[in-house]
């Protein structure tokens, strides 16, 4: 599913161990960089807990909500693929929680 330009995108994730048991994420904070390529130096967008892009919603069940705000999606180029990963940033060794890519698209239905 694409991320539509100029819209809000939200998704709930669950952190679990290799046996599928939820990990308690109490106190966790996150950061994600959005880039066009892995080797790319330019960060197209930086997403953080402090900026409201991540919210722990059920810590003991390992659940957190990730949000791309309108301000994050407006500058995306339709048809372009973007890369990301989620990094735990609250201390200790770096823990990458998830990574992947998404494709940006122009919305078809408009609210005008």
C-alpha positions as a Markdown table, in Angstrom:
| # | Residue | x | y | z |
|---|---|---|---|---|
| 1 | Unk | 0.0 | 0.0 | 0.0 |
| 2 | Unk | 1.5 | 3.4 | -0.9 |
| 3 | Unk | 1.9 | 6.4 | 1.3 |
| 4 | Unk | -0.2 | 9.2 | -0.2 |
| 5 | Unk | 1.3 | 12.7 | -0.5 |
| 6 | Unk | -0.2 | 15.3 | 1.7 |
| 7 | Unk | -2.0 | 12.9 | 4.0 |
| 8 | Unk | -1.5 | 11.3 | 7.4 |
| 9 | Unk | -0.3 | 7.7 | 7.5 |
| 10 | Unk | -0.5 | 5.7 | 10.7 |
| 11 | Unk | 0.3 | 2.1 | 11.5 |
| 12 | Unk | 0.6 | 0.1 | 14.7 |
| 13 | Unk | 3.6 | -2.2 | 15.2 |
| 14 | Unk | 4.4 | -4.9 | 17.8 |
| 15 | Unk | 7.9 | -5.7 | 19.0 |
| 16 | Unk | 8.3 | -9.3 | 19.8 |
| 17 | Unk | 11.1 | -11.9 | 20.4 |
| 18 | Unk | 12.0 | -14.7 | 18.1 |
| 19 | Unk | 9.3 | -16.9 | 19.7 |
| 20 | Unk | 6.6 | -14.3 | 19.0 |
| 21 | Unk | 6.4 | -13.2 | 22.6 |
| 22 | Unk | 5.8 | -9.4 | 23.0 |
| 23 | Unk | 8.7 | -7.4 | 24.4 |
| 24 | Unk | 7.9 | -4.8 | 27.1 |
| 25 | Unk | 8.8 | -1.4 | 25.5 |
| 26 | Unk | 8.2 | 0.8 | 28.5 |
| 27 | Unk | 10.3 | 3.9 | 28.2 |
| 28 | Unk | 11.4 | 3.2 | 24.6 |
| 29 | Unk | 11.9 | 6.1 | 22.2 |
| 30 | Unk | 12.5 | 5.8 | 18.4 |
| 31 | Unk | 14.0 | 7.6 | 15.5 |
| 32 | Unk | 13.7 | 6.9 | 11.8 |
| 33 | Unk | 15.5 | 8.4 | 8.8 |
| 34 | Unk | 13.9 | 8.4 | 5.4 |
| 35 | Unk | 16.3 | 8.2 | 2.4 |
| 36 | Unk | 16.1 | 7.4 | -1.3 |
| 37 | Unk | 19.0 | 4.9 | -1.1 |
| 38 | Unk | 20.9 | 3.0 | 1.6 |
| 39 | Unk | 24.1 | 4.7 | 0.5 |
| 40 | Unk | 22.4 | 8.1 | 0.3 |
| 41 | Unk | 23.9 | 10.8 | 2.5 |
| 42 | Unk | 20.9 | 13.1 | 2.4 |
| 43 | Unk | 18.2 | 12.4 | 5.0 |
| 44 | Unk | 14.9 | 13.4 | 3.4 |
| 45 | Unk | 13.1 | 13.3 | 6.7 |
| 46 | Unk | 13.9 | 12.6 | 10.3 |
| 47 | Unk | 11.1 | 11.1 | 12.4 |
| 48 | Unk | 11.3 | 10.9 | 16.2 |
| 49 | Unk | 9.3 | 10.2 | 19.3 |
| 50 | Unk | 9.8 | 13.8 | 20.4 |
| 51 | Unk | 8.4 | 15.1 | 17.1 |
| 52 | Unk | 5.3 | 12.9 | 17.6 |
| 53 | Unk | 6.0 | 10.3 | 14.9 |
| 54 | Unk | 6.2 | 7.4 | 17.4 |
| 55 | Unk | 4.0 | 6.7 | 20.4 |
| 56 | Unk | 4.1 | 3.7 | 22.7 |
| 57 | Unk | 0.5 | 2.7 | 23.1 |
| 58 | Unk | 0.6 | -0.6 | 25.0 |
| 59 | Unk | 4.1 | -1.0 | 26.4 |
| 60 | Unk | 3.8 | -4.4 | 28.0 |
| 61 | Unk | 2.3 | -5.8 | 24.8 |
| 62 | Unk | 5.2 | -4.3 | 22.7 |
| 63 | Unk | 2.8 | -2.1 | 20.7 |
| 64 | Unk | 3.6 | 1.4 | 19.3 |
| 65 | Unk | 2.0 | 3.6 | 16.8 |
| 66 | Unk | 4.0 | 5.1 | 13.9 |
| 67 | Unk | 2.7 | 8.3 | 12.3 |
| 68 | Unk | 3.7 | 10.1 | 9.1 |
| 69 | Unk | 2.1 | 13.6 | 9.5 |
| 70 | Unk | 0.9 | 15.7 | 6.6 |
| 71 | Unk | 4.1 | 17.7 | 7.0 |
| 72 | Unk | 6.1 | 14.5 | 6.4 |
| 73 | Unk | 4.3 | 13.4 | 3.3 |
| 74 | Unk | 3.8 | 16.6 | 1.4 |
| 75 | Unk | 7.3 | 16.7 | 0.0 |
| 76 | Unk | 7.3 | 13.1 | -1.1 |
| 77 | Unk | 7.5 | 12.5 | -4.9 |
| 78 | Unk | 4.8 | 10.4 | -6.4 |
| 79 | Unk | 6.1 | 7.1 | -7.9 |
| 80 | Unk | 9.4 | 7.3 | -5.9 |
| 81 | Unk | 10.5 | 4.6 | -3.5 |
| 82 | Unk | 11.8 | 5.6 | 0.0 |
| 83 | Unk | 13.7 | 3.5 | 2.5 |
| 84 | Unk | 13.4 | 3.7 | 6.3 |
| 85 | Unk | 14.3 | 1.8 | 9.5 |
| 86 | Unk | 13.2 | 2.3 | 13.1 |
| 87 | Unk | 16.0 | 2.7 | 15.6 |
| 88 | Unk | 15.5 | 2.5 | 19.4 |
| 89 | Unk | 17.1 | 5.6 | 20.9 |
| 90 | Unk | 16.5 | 5.5 | 24.6 |
| 91 | Unk | 20.0 | 4.3 | 25.6 |
| 92 | Unk | 22.3 | 1.3 | 25.4 |
| 93 | Unk | 23.2 | -0.5 | 22.3 |
| 94 | Unk | 21.4 | 0.5 | 19.1 |
| 95 | Unk | 18.4 | -1.7 | 18.3 |
| 96 | Unk | 16.9 | -1.6 | 14.9 |
| 97 | Unk | 13.3 | -2.6 | 15.3 |
| 98 | Unk | 12.1 | -2.8 | 11.7 |
| 99 | Unk | 13.1 | -1.6 | 8.3 |
| 100 | Unk | 11.6 | -1.5 | 4.8 |
| 101 | Unk | 10.4 | 0.8 | 2.0 |
| 102 | Unk | 7.4 | 2.4 | 0.7 |
| 103 | Unk | 6.3 | 4.1 | -2.5 |
| 104 | Unk | 4.7 | 7.5 | -2.6 |
| 105 | Unk | 1.6 | 8.2 | -4.6 |
| 106 | Unk | -0.7 | 11.1 | -5.4 |
| 107 | Unk | -4.2 | 10.7 | -3.9 |
| 108 | Unk | -7.0 | 10.0 | -6.4 |
| 109 | Unk | -10.0 | 11.0 | -4.2 |
| 110 | Unk | -9.6 | 14.6 | -3.0 |
| 111 | Unk | -11.4 | 16.5 | -0.2 |
| 112 | Unk | -12.3 | 19.7 | -2.1 |
